[in-house]
Structure formats: C-alpha cells, structure tokens
C-alpha cells in the first residue's frame, strides 16, 4: 500500500471513529516526519496548519511528477490521489492539533473563571456551567454545589448573619453569569471582576465592578413601617448600586449595561429598560437620570448623556462584537479582551473606522480576516501578536 493511500485510510478511519490509538500514533508520526519550519505565514493556529499541509503536499506532488508533462500529470493525479488525502486530513485537523510540534513544547493553561472567597481562597469554576448563584450556599446554575474548602463551609454555616465579601472574575475569552442573593442577574463580560456580598443589607444593595457587565435588577421592597392609626404603612424600594472607578449607578428594578474597563478612560452606562440615576464625584455636572435608550458617559470632565442603539453595547452577551464607525484602536481594544493578544502599530495609527457585526465564536485569524477584507491593513504574526500598518495613500 502506498503512503498516500495509507494516510487516506487512516484519515477515513479517524472520521468514522474506528481508528485505534496505534493508528493515531502512526498518523501523527507521518505528519511530524516533515520539517515544515521553513514555512512562513501570517496565519496562525488551524489556518497556519492547513497552509503548511497544503505547501508540503504540493511539494510532494511536484517532486513525484518530473518531466515536460509534469503540470498535466499533476492536474490529472491530484483529484484522485493526493487531493483526496489532503481534503480528508483537513477535516480532522482539529483532532490532530495535539500532535503539532509547537503544542508539545508549551502546555496551554485553560482559562477559567474564578471565585475568591472571604478567607482569600480562590476556586476555579467549571466552564461547562453557565454561572453560579450567590449566597451562603454557592451553587452552579444547574443546582450542583460549588466545592468549597471545609474551613469556609464551616465558617459560613456557623455565621449565617455574617456579610462575607466575594469576588467573581472572568478571564479573557469567556463570559460568566451570576445570580445575586436578591435574585438579580448579572452577566460578566471577559476580563472583568464583580465584588458582592453573600447577603445584602436591609436598606441597600451594593456591588463593585471592574470591567463590563449586564445587569437585570429585581425590584425589592423594604419591610413596611408601622403605620399610625388611619394611615397606610409606608413601603419603600431597596436601591441597587453599582460602583465603578468612574460612576455610581443607582437603580430600583431595570436592565442596563456598565462598561468600566480601566484602560478605556471613561465609564459608560447604557440603559435598556427602567430608570437609573448615574453620579460621579468631584465634577460640576456629576449626576444624570437616564431613560431607556440613553447612555451616560463619565470621564474627567463630568457626565454626558446621549441617545444610542442599545444593541451596539449589549450584543456581547449574545456572542457578538458590534461596531458602529469605531476607530481601529477601539475595535482592537474590544477584541483584545476576548482573544488576548498584543497590538503593534508599524507607523501612525490609521485614520479608519469600522462598522459591522463579528461573531465571537470564530478564531482570531478569522476575525482579523474580516477586518482585512474591510480594507484594514492588519496581519497576525503569531497567536498573540497583531500588527497594523497605515493604509497606502494614492500617489
């Protein structure tokens, strides 16, 4: 049996699920027997692997078909032999990636959300779960308990009335959900941290945010005060406050998004439903009341309010980047928090804008290719280095 036919057979078995461990090693040995370090490409990951495969197989075809009619023979043989093997091999590249030489050198650590307990213990949370519920008994949304240390569990059981501060942190490339003690729901964007108590106080509910989160706040009333004879007992709503480095957002029951990444230089609160009051300290115009469809931006000059399309600022929770005439630095800042890469500008920052919707479930090379097709001169050096050049001006 020729080598090409054997590789075709192994690839077919892999697709069918009938390949043995011994045959997997044989396939990996075949792939790693070639020195493809000469191959250079701006692609990375799976795309680069495909290009290396194509380059190598093309070279084999040319070497095995010498002579004046070699071009004609390549065209005649390619669909029947090497091409069939190449196409099937491409379909199993994802499974074969653990055998890539580069992957053998560096062990990639999984990115997981973490929960920091009151005693300082940090717990790696299950990424197969969508999120957790807050309180003294911490559970995943599925109902499965989060495994805590015996010391923390005993402390929590003995002091039910003790307000313990907890921190939920998401890594780059992952969002996570939290249901707070009052039933309010928070979706935490990538690279963000939410600090919250295991139990809210009776007169207010306060959390602190670094990064970005979408909030759905439950209405909560204080217990009715004792009424005088002939009067109705007074009932007041318990306010919910989100504190960031640049804002304090006070709500009673509503849906809104807060973007408070430290490197953005400003904090944005976008209201989807209900009413919120936004305030900032140390500025003259330091307070604003928002209606649905409005956004408050806080910076060193104070608070400014504008009408926006809320989908642009909340689409991340549905798995999309949404840009509307966004400058290149703003586009890449959002993508960096998801894909975790570094950015270099070879010259000046290009005076270009980008509008469009990019799904987050594609890889970095695919996402950058969308920007490239939009006319942005951008390339990927490796998995963590993006280079941008200024567009060529017409002579």
C-alpha positions in Angstrom: 0.0 0.0 0.0 1.4 3.4 -1.0 2.0 6.1 1.7 -0.8 8.3 0.3 -3.3 5.5 0.3 -2.3 4.6 3.9 -2.8 8.2 5.1 -6.1 8.3 3.3 -7.2 5.1 5.1 -6.1 6.5 8.5 -7.9 9.8 7.9 -11.1 7.9 6.9 -10.9 5.7 10.0 -10.5 8.8 12.2 -13.6 10.4 10.7 -15.6 7.2 11.2 -14.4 6.8 14.7 -12.8 3.4 14.1 -9.2 4.4 14.4 -7.1 2.8 17.1 -4.6 4.5 19.4 -1.8 2.8 17.5 -3.1 4.1 14.2 -3.4 7.6 15.7 0.3 7.5 16.6 1.1 6.3 13.0 -0.8 9.3 11.6 1.0 11.7 13.9 4.3 10.2 13.1 3.6 10.7 9.4 2.7 14.3 9.9 5.7 15.1 12.2 8.2 13.4 9.9 8.4 16.5 7.8 10.4 19.6 8.6 8.0 22.4 7.8 9.7 25.1 9.9 10.6 26.9 6.6 7.0 27.8 6.0 6.1 31.4 7.0 2.6 32.8 7.0 0.6 35.5 8.7 -2.0 32.8 9.5 -2.0 31.1 12.9 -3.4 28.1 14.6 -5.6 25.8 12.4 -5.3 28.1 9.4 -1.5 28.0 9.5 -1.6 24.2 9.9 -3.7 23.9 6.8 -1.3 26.1 4.8 1.7 24.1 5.9 -0.1 20.9 4.9 -1.0 22.3 1.5 2.6 23.6 0.9 4.1 20.2 1.9 1.7 18.1 -0.2 2.0 20.4 -3.2 5.8 20.0 -3.0 5.4 16.2 -2.8 3.3 16.3 -5.9 5.8 18.3 -7.9 8.7 16.1 -6.9 6.9 12.9 -7.9 5.8 14.3 -11.3 9.0 15.5 -13.0 9.4 16.0 -16.7 8.0 18.1 -19.6 4.4 17.0 -18.9 4.6 17.3 -15.2 1.9 20.0 -15.0 -0.6 17.9 -16.9 0.2 14.9 -14.8 -0.3 16.9 -11.6 -3.7 18.0 -12.7 -4.7 14.5 -13.6 -3.4 12.8 -10.5 -4.3 15.5 -7.9 -8.1 14.9 -7.7 -7.7 11.1 -7.4 -4.8 10.7 -5.0 -3.1 13.4 -3.0 -6.1 15.8 -3.1 -8.4 13.2 -1.6 -6.0 12.6 1.2 -5.5 16.3 1.7 -9.2 17.1 2.0 -9.9 14.4 4.5 -6.9 15.3 6.5 -8.1 18.9 6.7 -11.4 17.7 8.1 -9.6 16.1 11.1 -7.0 18.8 11.7 -8.8 19.9 14.9 -8.3 16.4 16.3 -4.7 16.3 15.1 -3.6 19.5 16.7 -2.4 17.9 19.9 0.4 16.3 17.7 1.6 19.7 16.4 5.3 20.1 17.4 4.7 23.6 18.8 1.9 22.3 21.0 4.3 19.8 22.5 6.6 22.5 23.8 4.2 24.8 25.6 1.4 23.5 27.7 -1.5 25.9 27.4 -3.2 26.6 30.7 -7.0 26.6 30.5 -8.7 29.9 31.1 -11.4 29.6 33.8 -13.5 32.0 35.8 -12.5 32.2 39.5 -14.4 32.8 42.7 -12.4 34.4 45.5 -13.9 33.7 49.0 -13.9 35.8 52.1 -10.9 33.9 53.5 -8.8 34.5 50.4 -9.2 31.1 48.9 -9.6 31.1 45.1 -11.8 28.5 43.4 -11.5 27.6 39.7 -15.1 27.4 38.4 -16.4 24.9 35.9 -16.6 26.3 32.4 -19.1 23.7 31.4 -21.5 25.6 33.7 -23.1 28.9 32.6 -22.7 30.5 36.0 -23.2 30.4 39.8 -25.7 31.6 42.4 -24.6 33.8 45.2 -25.3 33.5 48.9 -24.0 31.3 51.8 -24.6 28.1 49.8 -22.8 28.7 46.5 -24.1 26.6 43.6 -23.9 26.4 39.9 -27.0 27.5 38.0 -27.7 23.8 37.3 -28.1 23.3 41.1 -24.8 21.4 41.5 -22.8 22.7 44.6 -19.5 24.5 44.1 -16.9 22.7 46.1 -15.6 24.9 48.9 -12.9 24.4 51.5 -14.1 22.7 54.8 -12.9 25.8 56.7 -15.0 28.2 54.6 -18.0 25.9 54.6 -17.9 25.6 58.4 -17.5 29.4 58.8 -20.4 30.1 56.5 -22.6 27.6 58.3 -21.9 29.0 61.8 -22.3 32.6 60.8 -25.3 32.9 58.5 -25.8 36.5 59.5 -22.2 37.5 58.7 -21.8 39.5 55.5 -19.0 37.9 53.5 -17.4 39.7 50.5 -16.9 37.5 47.4 -15.3 38.2 44.0 -16.2 36.7 40.7 -13.5 37.1 38.0 -13.7 36.2 34.3 -10.6 35.6 32.1 -10.2 36.9 28.6 -12.3 35.0 26.1 -15.1 33.9 28.5 -18.3 35.4 30.0 -20.0 34.0 33.1 -23.3 34.6 34.9 -24.1 35.3 38.5 -27.5 35.3 40.3 -27.2 37.6 43.3 -28.8 36.9 46.7 -31.8 39.1 45.8 -32.4 37.2 42.5 -30.8 39.9 40.3 -29.0 38.6 37.3 -25.5 39.7 36.2 -23.7 38.6 33.0 -20.0 39.4 33.4 -18.0 40.1 30.3 -14.5 38.9 29.6 -11.6 40.3 31.7 -14.0 41.6 34.4 -14.4 41.3 38.2 -17.6 41.8 40.3 -17.3 42.1 44.1 -20.5 41.4 46.0 -21.7 40.3 49.5 -23.1 36.9 50.3 -26.1 38.7 51.7 -27.4 42.2 51.0 -28.1 44.8 53.7 -31.7 45.6 54.5 -31.5 49.2 53.3 -29.4 49.0 50.1 -27.8 46.5 47.7 -24.2 47.3 46.6 -21.8 45.7 44.2 -18.5 46.8 42.7 -17.5 46.3 39.1 -14.2 46.4 37.2 -14.7 45.7 33.5 -18.1 45.2 31.9 -21.4 43.6 33.0 -25.1 43.5 32.0 -27.5 43.8 34.9 -31.1 42.7 35.3 -32.1 44.0 38.7 -35.0 42.6 40.7 -37.3 45.0 42.5 -37.1 44.7 46.2 -39.2 46.5 48.9 -38.2 47.2 52.5 -40.5 45.8 55.2 -43.4 48.2 55.8 -43.0 50.6 58.6 -45.6 50.7 61.4 -48.4 52.9 60.3 -50.3 55.3 62.5 -54.0 54.7 63.0 -55.9 55.6 59.9 -52.7 55.7 57.7 -51.3 53.2 55.3 -48.0 51.6 56.2 -45.1 53.0 54.2 -43.3 50.7 51.7 -40.0 51.8 50.1 -37.9 50.1 47.4 -34.4 49.0 48.3 -32.0 50.7 45.9 -29.3 48.7 44.0 -26.0 50.4 43.4 -23.2 49.5 41.0 -19.9 51.2 42.0 -17.1 51.6 39.5 -13.9 53.7 39.4 -15.8 56.4 37.5 -19.5 56.1 38.4 -22.1 55.1 40.8 -25.3 53.8 39.2 -28.4 53.6 41.4 -31.4 51.6 40.2 -34.5 50.0 41.6 -35.5 47.5 39.0 -34.2 47.6 35.5 -31.9 46.3 32.7 -28.7 48.1 31.9 -25.1 47.6 30.8 -22.0 49.1 32.5 -18.6 49.3 30.8 -15.9 50.3 33.3 -12.7 48.8 31.9 -9.8 50.8 33.4 -7.9 51.2 30.1 -10.9 52.8 28.3 -10.5 56.1 30.2 -14.3 56.5 30.6 -17.2 54.6 32.1 -20.4 54.0 30.1 -23.8 53.1 31.4 -26.4 52.1 28.8 -30.0 51.8 29.9 -32.2 49.1 28.2 -35.2 49.2 30.4 -36.4 51.1 33.5 -34.8 54.2 35.1 -31.3 54.7 36.6 -29.5 57.6 38.2 -25.8 58.0 37.4 -23.5 60.1 39.6 -19.8 60.9 39.6 -17.8 62.6 42.4 -15.6 65.7 42.0 -17.2 67.2 38.9 -19.7 70.0 38.4 -22.1 68.1 36.2 -21.9 65.0 38.3 -25.4 63.5 38.1 -27.8 62.3 35.4 -31.1 60.4 35.2 -31.4 58.0 32.2 -34.4 56.8 30.3 -34.3 53.7 28.1 -32.1 54.1 25.0 -29.8 56.6 26.7 -26.2 56.3 27.7 -24.2 58.2 30.3 -20.5 58.6 29.9 -18.3 59.6 32.8 -14.8 61.0 32.5 -12.7 63.7 34.0 -15.0 66.4 32.5 -18.1 65.0 34.1 -21.2 63.1 32.8 -22.6 63.4 29.3 -25.8 61.8 28.1 -26.7 60.7 24.6 -29.2 58.6 22.8 -27.8 55.3 21.5 -28.8 52.0 19.9 -28.5 49.8 22.9 -27.8 46.7 20.8 -24.4 48.1 20.0 -23.4 48.0 23.7 -25.2 44.8 24.8 -24.6 42.4 21.8 -21.5 40.9 23.5 -23.8 38.9 25.8 -25.3 37.3 22.7 -21.9 36.4 21.3 -21.1 39.3 19.0 -18.8 42.3 18.6 -20.9 45.2 17.3 -19.1 48.2 15.9 -20.6 51.4 14.5 -18.0 53.7 12.9 -15.5 52.7 15.6 -11.8 53.7 15.3 -9.2 50.9 14.9 -7.9 51.2 18.5 -11.4 50.9 19.9 -12.1 47.8 17.7 -8.9 46.1 18.7 -9.4 47.0 22.4 -12.6 45.0 22.5 -11.1 42.1 20.5 -8.1 42.0 22.8 -10.2 41.3 25.8 -11.7 38.3 24.1 -8.7 36.9 22.1 -5.9 38.1 24.4 -3.3 39.4 22.0 -0.8 42.3 21.8 -1.0 45.1 19.2 1.8 46.9 17.4 1.4 49.9 15.0 4.2 49.9 12.4 3.6 53.6 11.7 0.9 56.0 12.8 -2.5 54.8 14.0 -4.6 54.5 10.8 -7.4 57.1 10.5 -10.0 54.5 9.6 -13.3 53.4 11.1 -15.1 50.0 11.0 -18.8 49.2 11.2 -20.0 45.6 11.4 -21.0 42.7 13.5 -18.4 40.0 14.2 -19.3 36.7 15.9 -17.2 35.8 18.9 -17.2 32.1 18.3 -14.7 32.3 15.4 -10.9 32.3 16.0 -8.7 35.3 15.9 -7.3 34.7 12.4 -10.9 34.6 11.0 -11.9 37.7 12.9 -8.9 39.7 11.6 -9.6 38.5 8.1 -13.0 40.2 8.3 -11.2 43.5 9.2 -8.7 42.8 6.4 -11.5 42.4 3.8 -12.9 45.8 5.1 -9.6 47.4 4.0 -7.7 47.5 7.2 -4.0 46.6 6.8 -3.7 44.1 9.6 -1.8 40.8 10.0 -1.2 38.2 12.6 2.4 37.3 13.5 1.5 34.5 15.9 -1.3 33.7 18.3 -0.6 36.8 20.4 0.8 39.5 18.1 -1.2 41.7 15.8 0.4 44.3 13.6 -1.4 47.2 11.9 0.0 49.4 9.2 -1.4 52.6 7.8 -3.4 52.4 4.6 -1.4 53.3 1.4 -2.3 56.7 0.1 -3.0 57.3 -3.5 0.0 58.7 -5.3 
